[in-house]
């Protein structure tokens, strides 16, 4: 059930219990009050109503105060609270919503664009962009470009061909909405939108600003930097990842950017050892011909895969002590 339908259902239950019958628009205002907002408009500027796994804290006194200001002297606040509990209705801030959309894409209400007052809110626009984005897990063709072009050329379609053409048309429209809201969010200063622009549209603005504390996987940022040919930025973000305990980043730094700095390389080696994932040890395992992990119950030809341990020249005593000290300092911050 969409939020719109949920609110409508709540309205039907409440209007018979109020005098005068509560208006639908006032139900939205009362819901906003329940979650600590002065108005539904103010809620929409920073959050959305949604059905959650857990209920957001409800303030029954705020419901009564809002009802009184709207002209309902004996409003059944307890009934509204019961409805909220039954429906699991609550709020999500835009930053929380962005995380969920990034993980689950379209799991949120299909009427999301009607629930958000984007205006000049960077995170609201970013949420709308994510809502319009195609799911990366769906590699299938969305509609048919051929039948869409036939429809655009004036050919009268019916049946499945028309369905495919309309699906592709909607796909294009969502793509346009995605780019529009993504660029607007980026313009308004949303760092994750800027990062997505770098990844999807080769726009390097993210790397030209001060976005060192972006809440994104540093390995992803490093890969985007590499794809844009920004190797200094790639080095920086690999270092961020390594200092956060990413063994893959440590290996890559040793084999590339830090390869000529032996002390730095040993720092990563010692850090990997502190993390019980020693980079000097071979890590090999058996696989099938197709690359999948070897299943002894299946049997068949066995192949070896994995990584060889890294071998480095030894450090002089003083430099070795510095590398160990640096590794321990990083480890203590983890």
C-alpha positions in Angstrom: 0.0 0.0 0.0 1.3 3.4 -0.9 1.6 6.1 1.8 -1.2 8.0 0.0 -3.5 5.0 0.4 -2.4 4.5 4.0 -3.3 8.1 4.8 -6.6 7.8 3.0 -7.4 4.7 5.0 -6.6 6.5 8.2 -8.8 9.4 7.1 -11.7 7.0 6.6 -11.3 5.6 10.2 -10.9 9.0 11.8 -13.6 11.1 10.1 -16.5 9.2 11.7 -14.9 9.8 15.2 -14.5 13.6 14.9 -16.9 16.5 14.8 -16.7 18.1 12.4 -15.4 15.1 10.3 -11.6 15.5 9.9 -10.4 16.7 6.5 -7.9 14.6 4.5 -5.4 17.5 4.4 -5.7 17.8 8.1 -4.8 14.1 8.5 -1.4 14.9 6.9 -1.0 17.9 9.3 -1.8 15.6 12.3 0.7 13.0 11.2 3.4 15.6 10.9 2.6 16.8 14.4 2.7 13.2 15.6 6.4 13.0 14.5 7.4 16.4 15.9 6.9 18.7 12.9 5.0 22.0 13.0 3.4 21.2 9.6 3.4 18.7 6.8 5.2 21.2 4.6 8.0 21.4 7.1 8.1 17.6 7.3 8.4 17.3 3.5 11.4 19.7 3.5 13.6 17.3 5.5 11.9 13.8 5.5 9.1 11.6 4.2 6.4 9.5 5.6 6.9 5.8 5.1 6.0 2.4 6.4 9.0 1.3 8.5 10.0 -1.9 10.2 10.1 0.1 13.5 7.8 3.0 14.4 9.2 6.5 14.8 8.5 7.9 18.3 5.0 9.4 18.4 4.0 12.5 20.5 0.3 12.2 21.4 0.3 15.6 23.1 1.5 17.2 19.8 -1.4 15.5 18.0 -3.9 17.0 20.5 -2.4 20.4 20.2 -2.5 20.4 16.4 -6.0 19.0 16.4 -7.1 21.8 18.7 -5.5 24.4 16.5 -7.3 22.9 13.5 -10.7 23.2 15.3 -11.2 19.6 16.5 -11.9 19.9 20.2 -12.3 16.2 21.1 -9.9 14.6 18.6 -9.3 10.8 19.2 -5.5 11.0 19.4 -5.3 7.5 20.8 -7.0 6.1 17.7 -4.5 7.9 15.4 -1.6 6.5 17.5 -3.2 3.0 17.1 -3.4 3.4 13.4 0.3 4.5 13.2 1.2 1.4 15.2 -0.8 -0.9 13.0 0.5 0.5 9.8 4.1 0.9 11.0 4.0 4.5 9.8 7.0 6.7 10.6 9.5 9.1 9.0 12.8 8.9 7.2 15.1 11.8 6.9 16.5 12.3 3.4 20.0 11.1 4.4 18.5 7.9 5.8 16.3 7.5 2.8 19.3 7.9 0.4 21.1 5.0 2.2 18.0 2.8 1.8 17.5 3.7 -1.8 21.2 3.0 -2.5 20.8 -0.4 -1.0 17.3 -1.4 -2.2 16.5 1.1 -5.0 12.7 1.0 -5.6 11.7 -0.6 -2.2 10.3 2.8 -1.2 6.8 3.9 -2.0 6.2 4.4 -5.8 4.7 7.8 -5.1 8.0 9.1 -3.6 8.2 12.0 -6.0 4.9 13.2 -4.5 6.1 12.8 -0.9 9.2 14.9 -1.3 9.4 18.7 -1.6 12.7 18.9 -3.3 13.0 22.6 -4.0 16.5 23.6 -3.0 17.2 20.6 -0.8 20.3 18.8 -2.0 19.5 15.5 -0.3 15.8 15.5 -1.4 17.0 15.8 -5.0 19.5 13.1 -4.5 16.8 10.8 -3.2 14.6 11.5 -6.2 17.6 10.7 -8.5 18.1 7.4 -6.8 14.4 6.6 -7.0 14.5 7.2 -10.8 17.7 5.2 -11.3 17.7 1.8 -13.0 18.5 -1.1 -10.8 22.0 -2.3 -11.4 20.9 -5.8 -10.6 18.5 -5.8 -13.6 20.6 -6.4 -16.7 17.5 -7.1 -18.9 16.4 -4.7 -21.7 13.8 -2.3 -20.4 11.1 -2.2 -23.1 12.3 -2.0 -26.8 14.2 0.8 -28.4 13.2 -0.5 -31.8 9.4 -0.4 -31.1 9.8 3.0 -29.4 11.4 4.4 -32.5 8.6 2.9 -34.6 6.1 4.6 -32.4 7.9 7.9 -32.6 7.9 7.5 -36.4 4.1 7.4 -36.3 3.5 3.7 -36.6 0.4 2.6 -34.9 1.2 -0.2 -32.4 -0.8 -2.6 -30.4 -0.4 -5.5 -28.1 3.1 -6.4 -26.8 4.9 -4.1 -29.3 3.0 -1.1 -27.8 3.8 -2.3 -24.3 7.5 -2.5 -25.1 7.5 0.9 -26.7 5.8 2.5 -23.7 8.1 0.8 -21.3 11.1 2.1 -23.2 9.6 5.6 -23.2 9.2 5.5 -19.5 12.7 4.2 -19.2 14.0 7.2 -21.1 11.9 9.6 -19.0 13.3 8.1 -15.8 16.8 8.4 -17.1 16.2 12.1 -17.8 14.7 12.6 -14.3 17.6 10.8 -12.8 20.2 13.0 -14.5 18.2 16.2 -13.7 17.8 15.5 -10.0 21.4 14.2 -9.7 22.8 17.3 -11.3 20.6 19.5 -9.2 21.6 17.7 -6.0 25.3 18.0 -7.0 24.8 21.7 -7.7 23.3 22.2 -4.3 26.4 20.5 -2.7 25.4 16.8 -2.1 28.8 15.0 -2.2 27.3 11.6 -3.0 25.5 13.1 -6.0 28.8 14.6 -7.2 30.4 11.2 -6.8 27.7 9.6 -8.8 28.1 12.2 -11.5 31.8 11.3 -11.7 30.9 7.6 -12.0 28.0 7.9 -14.5 28.8 11.0 -16.5 32.6 11.4 -16.2 32.2 14.7 -14.4 35.3 15.2 -12.3 33.9 18.0 -10.1 33.8 15.8 -7.1 37.6 15.5 -7.2 38.1 19.2 -7.6 36.3 20.1 -4.3 36.9 19.4 -0.7 35.0 16.1 -0.2 37.5 14.2 1.7 34.9 13.0 4.3 32.3 11.7 1.9 30.4 8.7 3.3 31.3 6.3 0.5 33.4 3.2 0.1 36.9 4.6 -0.6 37.7 1.7 -2.9 34.8 2.8 -5.1 36.0 6.4 -5.1 39.5 5.1 -6.0 38.1 3.1 -8.9 36.2 6.1 -10.2 39.3 8.3 -10.0 41.2 5.6 -11.9 38.6 5.6 -14.6 38.9 9.3 -15.0 42.6 9.2 -15.2 43.0 11.0 -11.9 45.8 8.9 -10.5 46.8 11.3 -7.7 43.2 11.1 -6.4 43.3 7.3 -6.8 46.4 7.1 -4.7 44.7 9.2 -2.0 41.6 7.1 -1.8 43.5 3.8 -1.9 45.4 5.2 1.1 42.2 6.1 2.9 40.9 2.5 2.2 44.2 0.9 3.4 44.2 3.0 6.6 40.6 1.8 7.1 41.9 -1.8 7.0 41.3 -2.8 3.4 43.8 -5.5 2.5 43.2 -5.2 -1.2 44.0 -1.5 -1.1 47.3 -2.3 0.8 48.3 -4.8 -1.8 47.5 -2.4 -4.7 49.5 0.4 -3.0 52.5 -1.8 -2.5 52.4 -3.0 -6.1 51.9 0.5 -7.6 51.8 3.9 -6.0 54.0 3.1 -3.0 56.3 0.5 -4.7 59.4 2.8 -4.6 58.9 3.7 -0.9 60.1 0.6 0.8 59.3 1.9 4.3 55.8 2.6 3.3 55.4 -0.8 1.7 56.5 -2.5 4.9 54.1 -0.3 6.9 51.2 -1.9 4.9 52.8 -5.4 5.4 52.9 -4.9 9.1 49.4 -3.5 9.2 48.1 -6.5 7.3 49.8 -8.8 9.9 48.2 -6.9 12.7 44.9 -7.5 11.0 45.6 -11.3 10.7 45.7 -11.2 6.9 49.5 -11.3 6.2 50.2 -10.1 2.7 53.5 -12.0 2.7 51.7 -15.4 2.8 50.4 -17.1 -0.3 46.6 -17.3 -0.5 45.7 -20.0 -3.0 42.5 -22.1 -3.3 41.0 -24.7 -5.7 38.5 -23.8 -8.4 36.6 -25.5 -11.2 37.3 -24.7 -14.8 34.6 -22.0 -14.8 36.2 -20.1 -11.9 33.8 -21.2 -9.2 35.1 -22.5 -5.9 36.0 -26.2 -6.1 33.3 -28.6 -4.8 34.8 -32.0 -4.0 31.3 -33.6 -4.2 31.2 -32.5 -7.8 34.8 -33.5 -8.6 36.4 -33.0 -12.0 39.5 -31.1 -13.0 41.0 -28.9 -10.3 42.7 -25.6 -10.9 44.6 -23.2 -8.5 43.6 -19.6 -8.0 44.5 -16.9 -5.6 47.4 -14.6 -4.9 51.1 -15.1 -4.2 52.5 -13.6 -1.0 54.4 -10.3 -1.5 58.2 -10.4 -1.2 60.1 -7.2 -0.3 63.7 -6.4 0.4 64.4 -6.1 4.1 64.6 -2.7 5.8 67.5 -1.4 7.9 66.8 -1.6 11.6 65.9 2.0 12.0 63.5 2.1 9.0 62.0 -1.2 10.1 61.2 0.3 13.5 59.5 3.3 11.8 57.4 1.1 9.6 56.3 -1.0 12.6 55.5 2.1 14.6 53.5 3.6 11.7 51.5 0.4 11.2 50.7 0.2 14.9 49.6 3.8 14.9 47.1 3.1 12.1 45.9 -0.1 13.7 45.1 1.7 16.9 42.8 4.1 15.0 40.8 1.2 13.5 
